[in-house]
Amino acid sequence: MPVHERTDCHHFSLRGDTMTIQLIFKIAAVGILVTILTQVLKHSGRDEQAFLVSLSGLFIVLSWIIPCINDLFDQIYSLFQL
C-alpha cells in the first residue's frame, strides 16, 4: 500500500491529537463486553466458551490495530527513505 493512502487508522502527528479516539473507544467497548461475557460464562460453568469469547475479542482488536502499526512502519520507512 502506498504511503499517501489513508486507512481506518488516522496518522500520528507531533501533537498527538490525530490518533483516533474512536479506535480507543472501540477497544474499550470490546474489552468491557468481553469481560462481562467472560464473567457470566465462567460463573455458569462454561469455561471453554469464556476462553473462546476472550480469544475472539483479542482477534477483533488485533484486526483493528494491525493496520495502524502498518501505517506507523510505512511512515518510518518514508521518513528515513529506506
N, CA, C and O atoms as a CHARMM CRD file, in Angstrom:
* protein
*
  328
    1    1 MET  N      0.84900  -1.15600   0.00000 PROA 1      0.00000
    2    1 MET  CA     0.00000   0.00000   0.00000 PROA 1      0.00000
    3    1 MET  C      0.90500   1.23200   0.00000 PROA 1      0.00000
    4    1 MET  O      1.84100   1.30300   0.79600 PROA 1      0.00000
    5    2 PRO  N      0.64300   2.20300  -0.87700 PROA 2      0.00000
    6    2 PRO  CA     1.45400   3.42200  -0.89100 PROA 2      0.00000
    7    2 PRO  C      1.29700   4.21000   0.39900 PROA 2      0.00000
    8    2 PRO  O      0.29000   4.09700   1.09800 PROA 2      0.00000
    9    3 VAL  N      2.29400   4.99600   0.69300 PROA 3      0.00000
   10    3 VAL  CA     2.31200   5.72900   1.95300 PROA 3      0.00000
   11    3 VAL  C      1.23300   6.79900   1.99900 PROA 3      0.00000
   12    3 VAL  O      0.69300   7.08000   3.06900 PROA 3      0.00000
   13    4 HSD  N      0.90700   7.40300   0.85500 PROA 4      0.00000
   14    4 HSD  CA    -0.04400   8.51000   0.86500 PROA 4      0.00000
   15    4 HSD  C     -1.48800   8.08200   1.05800 PROA 4      0.00000
   16    4 HSD  O     -2.33900   8.92800   1.33400 PROA 4      0.00000
   17    5 GLU  N     -1.79100   6.80100   0.92400 PROA 5      0.00000
   18    5 GLU  CA    -3.15900   6.32800   1.13900 PROA 5      0.00000
   19    5 GLU  C     -3.43200   6.22800   2.63100 PROA 5      0.00000
   20    5 GLU  O     -2.56800   5.84200   3.41800 PROA 5      0.00000
   21    6 ARG  N     -4.64800   6.58400   2.99800 PROA 6      0.00000
   22    6 ARG  CA    -5.03200   6.51200   4.40400 PROA 6      0.00000
   23    6 ARG  C     -5.96100   5.32900   4.61600 PROA 6      0.00000
   24    6 ARG  O     -6.79200   5.01800   3.76300 PROA 6      0.00000
   25    7 THR  N     -5.82000   4.68900   5.73000 PROA 7      0.00000
   26    7 THR  CA    -6.70500   3.59100   6.10400 PROA 7      0.00000
   27    7 THR  C     -7.62000   4.07300   7.21500 PROA 7      0.00000
   28    7 THR  O     -7.73300   5.27600   7.45100 PROA 7      0.00000
   29    8 ASP  N     -8.27400   3.14200   7.90000 PROA 8      0.00000
   30    8 ASP  CA    -9.12700   3.48900   9.02200 PROA 8      0.00000
   31    8 ASP  C     -8.34800   4.17300  10.14100 PROA 8      0.00000
   32    8 ASP  O     -8.88200   5.01600  10.86200 PROA 8      0.00000
   33    9 CYS  N     -7.11400   3.80500  10.26800 PROA 9      0.00000
   34    9 CYS  CA    -6.27500   4.35900  11.31600 PROA 9      0.00000
   35    9 CYS  C     -5.72800   5.70300  10.85900 PROA 9      0.00000
   36    9 CYS  O     -5.05300   5.79200   9.83300 PROA 9      0.00000
   37   10 HSD  N     -6.02100   6.74100  11.62000 PROA 10     0.00000
   38   10 HSD  CA    -5.51500   8.05900  11.27400 PROA 10     0.00000
   39   10 HSD  C     -4.04000   8.13800  11.62600 PROA 10     0.00000
   40   10 HSD  O     -3.57400   7.48700  12.56100 PROA 10     0.00000
   41   11 HSD  N     -3.32600   8.92900  10.87800 PROA 11     0.00000
   42   11 HSD  CA    -1.89200   9.02300  11.08300 PROA 11     0.00000
   43   11 HSD  C     -1.57700   9.82400  12.33400 PROA 11     0.00000
   44   11 HSD  O     -2.34500  10.68800  12.75600 PROA 11     0.00000
   45   12 PHE  N     -0.43800   9.51600  12.90800 PROA 12     0.00000
   46   12 PHE  CA     0.00700  10.19300  14.11000 PROA 12     0.00000
   47   12 PHE  C      0.63800  11.53000  13.74500 PROA 12     0.00000
   48   12 PHE  O      1.22200  11.67300  12.67000 PROA 12     0.00000
   49   13 SER  N      0.52400  12.48000  14.61400 PROA 13     0.00000
   50   13 SER  CA     1.18000  13.76700  14.40700 PROA 13     0.00000
   51   13 SER  C      2.00600  14.08600  15.64000 PROA 13     0.00000
   52   13 SER  O      1.96200  13.36800  16.63900 PROA 13     0.00000
   53   14 LEU  N      2.74600  15.15400  15.55500 PROA 14     0.00000
   54   14 LEU  CA     3.56700  15.54200  16.69000 PROA 14     0.00000
   55   14 LEU  C      2.71300  15.97700  17.86900 PROA 14     0.00000
   56   14 LEU  O      3.10600  15.80000  19.02200 PROA 14     0.00000
   57   15 ARG  N      1.55700  16.53900  17.58800 PROA 15     0.00000
   58   15 ARG  CA     0.66600  16.96700  18.67100 PROA 15     0.00000
   59   15 ARG  C     -0.02500  15.78100  19.32700 PROA 15     0.00000
   60   15 ARG  O     -0.40900  15.86900  20.49300 PROA 15     0.00000
   61   16 GLY  N     -0.19100  14.69000  18.62000 PROA 16     0.00000
   62   16 GLY  CA    -0.81200  13.50400  19.17800 PROA 16     0.00000
   63   16 GLY  C     -2.32700  13.52700  19.17100 PROA 16     0.00000
   64   16 GLY  O     -2.95700  12.59100  19.66300 PROA 16     0.00000
   65   17 ASP  N     -2.93500  14.58900  18.61800 PROA 17     0.00000
   66   17 ASP  CA    -4.38800  14.68700  18.67100 PROA 17     0.00000
   67   17 ASP  C     -5.07000  13.99300  17.49900 PROA 17     0.00000
   68   17 ASP  O     -6.29500  13.86900  17.50000 PROA 17     0.00000
   69   18 THR  N     -4.32600  13.53900  16.50600 PROA 18     0.00000
   70   18 THR  CA    -4.97800  12.87000  15.39000 PROA 18     0.00000
   71   18 THR  C     -5.06300  11.35800  15.58700 PROA 18     0.00000
   72   18 THR  O     -5.66800  10.65900  14.77300 PROA 18     0.00000
   73   19 MET  N     -4.46900  10.85900  16.64600 PROA 19     0.00000
   74   19 MET  CA    -4.68000   9.45200  16.97000 PROA 19     0.00000
   75   19 MET  C     -6.15300   9.31200  17.29700 PROA 19     0.00000
   76   19 MET  O     -6.66000   9.95600  18.21500 PROA 19     0.00000
   77   20 THR  N     -6.81400   8.49600  16.56500 PROA 20     0.00000
   78   20 THR  CA    -8.26700   8.46900  16.64700 PROA 20     0.00000
   79   20 THR  C     -8.76000   7.99400  18.00800 PROA 20     0.00000
   80   20 THR  O     -8.36000   6.94500  18.51300 PROA 20     0.00000
   81   21 ILE  N     -9.62800   8.79200  18.57000 PROA 21     0.00000
   82   21 ILE  CA   -10.25000   8.46200  19.84300 PROA 21     0.00000
   83   21 ILE  C    -11.28500   7.36100  19.63900 PROA 21     0.00000
   84   21 ILE  O    -11.55700   6.57500  20.54600 PROA 21     0.00000
   85   22 GLN  N    -11.85300   7.31200  18.44700 PROA 22     0.00000
   86   22 GLN  CA   -12.84800   6.28200  18.15800 PROA 22     0.00000
   87   22 GLN  C    -12.26400   4.89200  18.30200 PROA 22     0.00000
   88   22 GLN  O    -12.92600   3.98800  18.81200 PROA 22     0.00000
   89   23 LEU  N    -11.01400   4.71000  17.85100 PROA 23     0.00000
   90   23 LEU  CA   -10.37200   3.40300  17.96900 PROA 23     0.00000
   91   23 LEU  C    -10.18700   3.02800  19.43700 PROA 23     0.00000
   92   23 LEU  O    -10.39100   1.87500  19.81600 PROA 23     0.00000
   93   24 ILE  N     -9.80800   3.98800  20.25300 PROA 24     0.00000
   94   24 ILE  CA    -9.63400   3.72600  21.68400 PROA 24     0.00000
   95   24 ILE  C    -10.96900   3.36600  22.32600 PROA 24     0.00000
   96   24 ILE  O    -11.03900   2.45100  23.14600 PROA 24     0.00000
   97   25 PHE  N    -12.03100   4.08500  21.95300 PROA 25     0.00000
   98   25 PHE  CA   -13.34900   3.76700  22.49800 PROA 25     0.00000
   99   25 PHE  C    -13.84900   2.40300  22.02900 PROA 25     0.00000
  100   25 PHE  O    -14.48400   1.67500  22.79100 PROA 25     0.00000
  101   26 LYS  N    -13.56200   2.06000  20.76900 PROA 26     0.00000
  102   26 LYS  CA   -13.96000   0.73200  20.27200 PROA 26     0.00000
  103   26 LYS  C    -13.24800  -0.37100  21.04400 PROA 26     0.00000
  104   26 LYS  O    -13.86200  -1.36700  21.42500 PROA 26     0.00000
  105   27 ILE  N    -11.95600  -0.18900  21.27200 PROA 27     0.00000
  106   27 ILE  CA   -11.18000  -1.19700  22.00500 PROA 27     0.00000
  107   27 ILE  C    -11.70100  -1.31900  23.43400 PROA 27     0.00000
  108   27 ILE  O    -11.82400  -2.42300  23.96600 PROA 27     0.00000
  109   28 ALA  N    -12.00800  -0.17600  24.05200 PROA 28     0.00000
  110   28 ALA  CA   -12.54600  -0.20400  25.41300 PROA 28     0.00000
  111   28 ALA  C    -13.90400  -0.89100  25.45600 PROA 28     0.00000
  112   28 ALA  O    -14.18900  -1.65200  26.38100 PROA 28     0.00000
  113   29 ALA  N    -14.74800  -0.62400  24.45400 PROA 29     0.00000
  114   29 ALA  CA   -16.07300  -1.25200  24.42300 PROA 29     0.00000
  115   29 ALA  C    -15.96400  -2.76200  24.26000 PROA 29     0.00000
  116   29 ALA  O    -16.67800  -3.51900  24.91700 PROA 29     0.00000
  117   30 VAL  N    -15.06900  -3.19300  23.38400 PROA 30     0.00000
  118   30 VAL  CA   -14.87300  -4.64200  23.21400 PROA 30     0.00000
  119   30 VAL  C    -14.32800  -5.24400  24.49500 PROA 30     0.00000
  120   30 VAL  O    -14.73200  -6.33900  24.88700 PROA 30     0.00000
  121   31 GLY  N    -13.41700  -4.54500  25.15000 PROA 31     0.00000
  122   31 GLY  CA   -12.86400  -5.05500  26.40600 PROA 31     0.00000
  123   31 GLY  C    -13.92300  -5.20000  27.48400 PROA 31     0.00000
  124   31 GLY  O    -13.95300  -6.20400  28.19600 PROA 31     0.00000
  125   32 ILE  N    -14.78600  -4.21000  27.60700 PROA 32     0.00000
  126   32 ILE  CA   -15.85800  -4.27300  28.60900 PROA 32     0.00000
  127   32 ILE  C    -16.82700  -5.39600  28.27800 PROA 32     0.00000
  128   32 ILE  O    -17.21600  -6.16600  29.15600 PROA 32     0.00000
  129   33 LEU  N    -17.21700  -5.48900  27.00900 PROA 33     0.00000
  130   33 LEU  CA   -18.15700  -6.53400  26.59600 PROA 33     0.00000
  131   33 LEU  C    -17.57800  -7.93500  26.80200 PROA 33     0.00000
  132   33 LEU  O    -18.26000  -8.83500  27.29300 PROA 33     0.00000
  133   34 VAL  N    -16.32500  -8.10200  26.42400 PROA 34     0.00000
  134   34 VAL  CA   -15.67500  -9.41100  26.58500 PROA 34     0.00000
  135   34 VAL  C    -15.54900  -9.76300  28.06900 PROA 34     0.00000
  136   34 VAL  O    -15.75300 -10.91500  28.45300 PROA 34     0.00000
  137   35 THR  N    -15.21700  -8.78800  28.89200 PROA 35     0.00000
  138   35 THR  CA   -15.09300  -9.04500  30.32800 PROA 35     0.00000
  139   35 THR  C    -16.42100  -9.47500  30.93200 PROA 35     0.00000
  140   35 THR  O    -16.47200 -10.42400  31.71400 PROA 35     0.00000
  141   36 ILE  N    -17.48600  -8.78800  30.57400 PROA 36     0.00000
  142   36 ILE  CA   -18.80600  -9.14400  31.11700 PROA 36     0.00000
  143   36 ILE  C    -19.22000 -10.53700  30.65100 PROA 36     0.00000
  144   36 ILE  O    -19.65800 -11.36500  31.45000 PROA 36     0.00000
  145   37 LEU  N    -19.07600 -10.79100  29.33600 PROA 37     0.00000
  146   37 LEU  CA   -19.45900 -12.11300  28.82900 PROA 37     0.00000
  147   37 LEU  C    -18.60800 -13.22400  29.42600 PROA 37     0.00000
  148   37 LEU  O    -19.11600 -14.30200  29.73300 PROA 37     0.00000
  149   38 THR  N    -17.32100 -12.96600  29.59000 PROA 38     0.00000
  150   38 THR  CA   -16.43500 -13.97500  30.16600 PROA 38     0.00000
  151   38 THR  C    -16.82200 -14.28400  31.60800 PROA 38     0.00000
  152   38 THR  O    -16.84500 -15.44700  32.01000 PROA 38     0.00000
  153   39 GLN  N    -17.12300 -13.25500  32.37900 PROA 39     0.00000
  154   39 GLN  CA   -17.51100 -13.48500  33.77200 PROA 39     0.00000
  155   39 GLN  C    -18.83200 -14.24000  33.87400 PROA 39     0.00000
  156   39 GLN  O    -18.97900 -15.13000  34.71100 PROA 39     0.00000
  157   40 VAL  N    -19.78000 -13.88900  33.03100 PROA 40     0.00000
  158   40 VAL  CA   -21.06600 -14.59700  33.04900 PROA 40     0.00000
  159   40 VAL  C    -20.87200 -16.06200  32.67400 PROA 40     0.00000
  160   40 VAL  O    -21.43300 -16.95300  33.31100 PROA 40     0.00000
  161   41 LEU  N    -20.08100 -16.30300  31.64200 PROA 41     0.00000
  162   41 LEU  CA   -19.86000 -17.68500  31.22300 PROA 41     0.00000
  163   41 LEU  C    -19.07200 -18.47900  32.25300 PROA 41     0.00000
  164   41 LEU  O    -19.35700 -19.65700  32.46600 PROA 41     0.00000
  165   42 LYS  N    -18.09100 -17.86400  32.89600 PROA 42     0.00000
  166   42 LYS  CA   -17.31900 -18.57900  33.92200 PROA 42     0.00000
  167   42 LYS  C    -18.18100 -18.92800  35.12600 PROA 42     0.00000
  168   42 LYS  O    -18.05300 -20.01900  35.68100 PROA 42     0.00000
  169   43 HSD  N    -19.05400 -18.01900  35.53500 PROA 43     0.00000
  170   43 HSD  CA   -19.91000 -18.29100  36.69000 PROA 43     0.00000
  171   43 HSD  C    -20.98000 -19.32300  36.38300 PROA 43     0.00000
  172   43 HSD  O    -21.52200 -19.94900  37.29400 PROA 43     0.00000
  173   44 SER  N    -21.28800 -19.50400  35.10800 PROA 44     0.00000
  174   44 SER  CA   -22.25100 -20.54000  34.75900 PROA 44     0.00000
  175   44 SER  C    -21.56600 -21.86200  34.42600 PROA 44     0.00000
  176   44 SER  O    -22.22200 -22.81800  34.01200 PROA 44     0.00000
  177   45 GLY  N    -20.24900 -21.91600  34.60700 PROA 45     0.00000
  178   45 GLY  CA   -19.52500 -23.17100  34.42800 PROA 45     0.00000
  179   45 GLY  C    -19.12300 -23.46600  32.99600 PROA 45     0.00000
  180   45 GLY  O    -18.80700 -24.61300  32.67900 PROA 45     0.00000
  181   46 ARG  N    -19.12400 -22.50500  32.14800 PROA 46     0.00000
  182   46 ARG  CA   -18.75100 -22.70300  30.74100 PROA 46     0.00000
  183   46 ARG  C    -17.39800 -22.03400  30.46700 PROA 46     0.00000
  184   46 ARG  O    -17.31100 -21.02100  29.77300 PROA 46     0.00000
  185   47 ASP  N    -16.36900 -22.62500  31.02700 PROA 47     0.00000
  186   47 ASP  CA   -15.03500 -22.04600  30.91300 PROA 47     0.00000
  187   47 ASP  C    -14.50500 -22.07300  29.48400 PROA 47     0.00000
  188   47 ASP  O    -13.78700 -21.16100  29.07500 PROA 47     0.00000
  189   48 GLU  N    -14.84800 -23.10200  28.72500 PROA 48     0.00000
  190   48 GLU  CA   -14.35600 -23.19400  27.34600 PROA 48     0.00000
  191   48 GLU  C    -14.93600 -22.08300  26.48200 PROA 48     0.00000
  192   48 GLU  O    -14.22100 -21.47300  25.68700 PROA 48     0.00000
  193   49 GLN  N    -16.22600 -21.81800  26.63600 PROA 49     0.00000
  194   49 GLN  CA   -16.84100 -20.74700  25.87200 PROA 49     0.00000
  195   49 GLN  C    -16.30100 -19.38500  26.31300 PROA 49     0.00000
  196   49 GLN  O    -16.15500 -18.48300  25.48800 PROA 49     0.00000
  197   50 ALA  N    -16.00500 -19.23000  27.59700 PROA 50     0.00000
  198   50 ALA  CA   -15.42200 -17.98600  28.09500 PROA 50     0.00000
  199   50 ALA  C    -14.05700 -17.74300  27.46300 PROA 50     0.00000
  200   50 ALA  O    -13.72500 -16.61400  27.10200 PROA 50     0.00000
  201   51 PHE  N    -13.27600 -18.79800  27.33200 PROA 51     0.00000
  202   51 PHE  CA   -11.97600 -18.67700  26.68800 PROA 51     0.00000
  203   51 PHE  C    -12.12900 -18.28300  25.22200 PROA 51     0.00000
  204   51 PHE  O    -11.38300 -17.43900  24.72500 PROA 51     0.00000
  205   52 LEU  N    -13.08900 -18.88600  24.53300 PROA 52     0.00000
  206   52 LEU  CA   -13.30500 -18.56200  23.12500 PROA 52     0.00000
  207   52 LEU  C    -13.78200 -17.12400  22.93700 PROA 52     0.00000
  208   52 LEU  O    -13.41700 -16.47500  21.95600 PROA 52     0.00000
  209   53 VAL  N    -14.59200 -16.62300  23.86500 PROA 53     0.00000
  210   53 VAL  CA   -15.04400 -15.23600  23.78900 PROA 53     0.00000
  211   53 VAL  C    -13.86500 -14.29200  23.95900 PROA 53     0.00000
  212   53 VAL  O    -13.73900 -13.31800  23.21600 PROA 53     0.00000
  213   54 SER  N    -13.00500 -14.56700  24.92400 PROA 54     0.00000
  214   54 SER  CA   -11.85100 -13.69500  25.12800 PROA 54     0.00000
  215   54 SER  C    -10.86600 -13.78700  23.96800 PROA 54     0.00000
  216   54 SER  O    -10.24800 -12.78600  23.60600 PROA 54     0.00000
  217   55 LEU  N    -10.71400 -14.94900  23.39200 PROA 55     0.00000
  218   55 LEU  CA    -9.83500 -15.11000  22.23800 PROA 55     0.00000
  219   55 LEU  C    -10.38700 -14.38300  21.01800 PROA 55     0.00000
  220   55 LEU  O     -9.62800 -13.77200  20.26600 PROA 55     0.00000
  221   56 SER  N    -11.69600 -14.44400  20.81600 PROA 56     0.00000
  222   56 SER  CA   -12.29100 -13.72700  19.68500 PROA 56     0.00000
  223   56 SER  C    -12.19800 -12.21600  19.88200 PROA 56     0.00000
  224   56 SER  O    -11.99700 -11.48200  18.91400 PROA 56     0.00000
  225   57 GLY  N    -12.34000 -11.74100  21.11900 PROA 57     0.00000
  226   57 GLY  CA   -12.15200 -10.32000  21.39500 PROA 57     0.00000
  227   57 GLY  C    -10.74400  -9.86900  21.08500 PROA 57     0.00000
  228   57 GLY  O    -10.53900  -8.77300  20.56500 PROA 57     0.00000
  229   58 LEU  N     -9.77500 -10.70400  21.40000 PROA 58     0.00000
  230   58 LEU  CA    -8.38100 -10.39000  21.08300 PROA 58     0.00000
  231   58 LEU  C     -8.16800 -10.28900  19.58200 PROA 58     0.00000
  232   58 LEU  O     -7.48600  -9.37600  19.11500 PROA 58     0.00000
  233   59 PHE  N     -8.73500 -11.20300  18.82800 PROA 59     0.00000
  234   59 PHE  CA    -8.57800 -11.17500  17.37300 PROA 59     0.00000
  235   59 PHE  C     -9.26300  -9.95600  16.75000 PROA 59     0.00000
  236   59 PHE  O     -8.75200  -9.37800  15.79100 PROA 59     0.00000
  237   60 ILE  N    -10.40100  -9.57200  17.28700 PROA 60     0.00000
  238   60 ILE  CA   -11.09500  -8.38500  16.77000 PROA 60     0.00000
  239   60 ILE  C    -10.23900  -7.14400  16.98200 PROA 60     0.00000
  240   60 ILE  O    -10.06600  -6.34000  16.06600 PROA 60     0.00000
  241   61 VAL  N     -9.70300  -6.98700  18.19400 PROA 61     0.00000
  242   61 VAL  CA    -8.87800  -5.81800  18.49000 PROA 61     0.00000
  243   61 VAL  C     -7.59100  -5.83800  17.66600 PROA 61     0.00000
  244   61 VAL  O     -7.15600  -4.79200  17.18200 PROA 61     0.00000
  245   62 LEU  N     -6.98800  -6.99100  17.50300 PROA 62     0.00000
  246   62 LEU  CA    -5.77900  -7.07800  16.67500 PROA 62     0.00000
  247   62 LEU  C     -6.06100  -6.70900  15.22600 PROA 62     0.00000
  248   62 LEU  O     -5.21800  -6.10700  14.56100 PROA 62     0.00000
  249   63 SER  N     -7.23800  -7.06600  14.73600 PROA 63     0.00000
  250   63 SER  CA    -7.56700  -6.72000  13.35100 PROA 63     0.00000
  251   63 SER  C     -7.73600  -5.20800  13.18700 PROA 63     0.00000
  252   63 SER  O     -7.58700  -4.69600  12.07700 PROA 63     0.00000
  253   64 TRP  N     -8.04200  -4.48800  14.26100 PROA 64     0.00000
  254   64 TRP  CA    -8.12600  -3.03500  14.19700 PROA 64     0.00000
  255   64 TRP  C     -6.76500  -2.37300  14.36600 PROA 64     0.00000
  256   64 TRP  O     -6.51000  -1.32100  13.77900 PROA 64     0.00000
  257   65 ILE  N     -5.89000  -2.98000  15.16100 PROA 65     0.00000
  258   65 ILE  CA    -4.61100  -2.34800  15.49100 PROA 65     0.00000
  259   65 ILE  C     -3.54400  -2.60300  14.43400 PROA 65     0.00000
  260   65 ILE  O     -2.69800  -1.74100  14.19700 PROA 65     0.00000
  261   66 ILE  N     -3.56700  -3.75800  13.80100 PROA 66     0.00000
  262   66 ILE  CA    -2.51900  -4.09600  12.83200 PROA 66     0.00000
  263   66 ILE  C     -2.41700  -3.08000  11.69400 PROA 66     0.00000
  264   66 ILE  O     -1.29400  -2.74800  11.31400 PROA 66     0.00000
  265   67 PRO  N     -3.51900  -2.55700  11.11800 PROA 67     0.00000
  266   67 PRO  CA    -3.35700  -1.50600  10.10400 PROA 67     0.00000
  267   67 PRO  C     -2.67900  -0.24800  10.64400 PROA 67     0.00000
  268   67 PRO  O     -1.93500   0.41400   9.92100 PROA 67     0.00000
  269   68 CYS  N     -2.93200   0.08200  11.90300 PROA 68     0.00000
  270   68 CYS  CA    -2.27800   1.25100  12.49600 PROA 68     0.00000
  271   68 CYS  C     -0.77900   1.02400  12.62700 PROA 68     0.00000
  272   68 CYS  O      0.01300   1.92800  12.36200 PROA 68     0.00000
  273   69 ILE  N     -0.39500  -0.16100  13.02900 PROA 69     0.00000
  274   69 ILE  CA     1.02900  -0.47700  13.14200 PROA 69     0.00000
  275   69 ILE  C      1.67000  -0.47600  11.75900 PROA 69     0.00000
  276   69 ILE  O      2.80400  -0.02200  11.60100 PROA 69     0.00000
  277   70 ASN  N      0.96500  -0.97300  10.77100 PROA 70     0.00000
  278   70 ASN  CA     1.46600  -0.95100   9.39700 PROA 70     0.00000
  279   70 ASN  C      1.66300   0.48300   8.91700 PROA 70     0.00000
  280   70 ASN  O      2.67900   0.78900   8.29300 PROA 70     0.00000
  281   71 ASP  N      0.70500   1.36700   9.20100 PROA 71     0.00000
  282   71 ASP  CA     0.84600   2.78100   8.84100 PROA 71     0.00000
  283   71 ASP  C      2.04700   3.41000   9.52800 PROA 71     0.00000
  284   71 ASP  O      2.77700   4.19500   8.92200 PROA 71     0.00000
  285   72 LEU  N      2.25000   3.06300  10.79100 PROA 72     0.00000
  286   72 LEU  CA     3.39000   3.60500  11.52400 PROA 72     0.00000
  287   72 LEU  C      4.70600   3.19100  10.87400 PROA 72     0.00000
  288   72 LEU  O      5.60500   4.01600  10.71400 PROA 72     0.00000
  289   73 PHE  N      4.82500   1.91700  10.49900 PROA 73     0.00000
  290   73 PHE  CA     6.05100   1.46200   9.84800 PROA 73     0.00000
  291   73 PHE  C      6.21700   2.09300   8.46500 PROA 73     0.00000
  292   73 PHE  O      7.33700   2.38600   8.04700 PROA 73     0.00000
  293   74 ASP  N      5.11000   2.30100   7.75900 PROA 74     0.00000
  294   74 ASP  CA     5.20100   2.98800   6.46800 PROA 74     0.00000
  295   74 ASP  C      5.70300   4.41800   6.63600 PROA 74     0.00000
  296   74 ASP  O      6.50500   4.89700   5.83500 PROA 74     0.00000
  297   75 GLN  N      5.23100   5.09400   7.67400 PROA 75     0.00000
  298   75 GLN  CA     5.69000   6.45600   7.92300 PROA 75     0.00000
  299   75 GLN  C      7.16300   6.49300   8.29700 PROA 75     0.00000
  300   75 GLN  O      7.90100   7.37000   7.84900 PROA 75     0.00000
  301   76 ILE  N      7.58700   5.54500   9.11400 PROA 76     0.00000
  302   76 ILE  CA     9.00300   5.47400   9.48300 PROA 76     0.00000
  303   76 ILE  C      9.84100   5.16900   8.25100 PROA 76     0.00000
  304   76 ILE  O     10.91700   5.73600   8.05900 PROA 76     0.00000
  305   77 TYR  N      9.33400   4.26800   7.42300 PROA 77     0.00000
  306   77 TYR  CA    10.03600   3.91700   6.18800 PROA 77     0.00000
  307   77 TYR  C     10.18000   5.13700   5.27800 PROA 77     0.00000
  308   77 TYR  O     11.25100   5.36800   4.71700 PROA 77     0.00000
  309   78 SER  N      9.11700   5.91000   5.13200 PROA 78     0.00000
  310   78 SER  CA     9.19000   7.09100   4.27000 PROA 78     0.00000
  311   78 SER  C     10.00300   8.22200   4.88800 PROA 78     0.00000
  312   78 SER  O     10.62200   9.01100   4.17300 PROA 78     0.00000
  313   79 LEU  N      9.99900   8.30100   6.21800 PROA 79     0.00000
  314   79 LEU  CA    10.77600   9.32900   6.90600 PROA 79     0.00000
  315   79 LEU  C     12.26800   9.13900   6.67100 PROA 79     0.00000
  316   79 LEU  O     12.98600  10.09500   6.37800 PROA 79     0.00000
  317   80 PHE  N     12.71900   7.92200   6.79800 PROA 80     0.00000
  318   80 PHE  CA    14.13500   7.63800   6.59900 PROA 80     0.00000
  319   80 PHE  C     14.45700   7.23800   5.15600 PROA 80     0.00000
  320   80 PHE  O     15.61700   7.00700   4.81600 PROA 80     0.00000
  321   81 GLN  N     13.42900   7.15800   4.31700 PROA 81     0.00000
  322   81 GLN  CA    13.55500   6.80800   2.90700 PROA 81     0.00000
  323   81 GLN  C     14.40500   5.55700   2.70300 PROA 81     0.00000
  324   81 GLN  O     15.37600   5.54200   1.94700 PROA 81     0.00000
  325   82 LEU  N     13.98900   4.50500   3.41800 PROA 82     0.00000
  326   82 LEU  CA    14.71800   3.23300   3.34300 PROA 82     0.00000
  327   82 LEU  C     14.27400   2.42200   2.14800 PROA 82     0.00000
  328   82 LEU  O     14.78000   1.32100   1.92700 PROA 82     0.00000
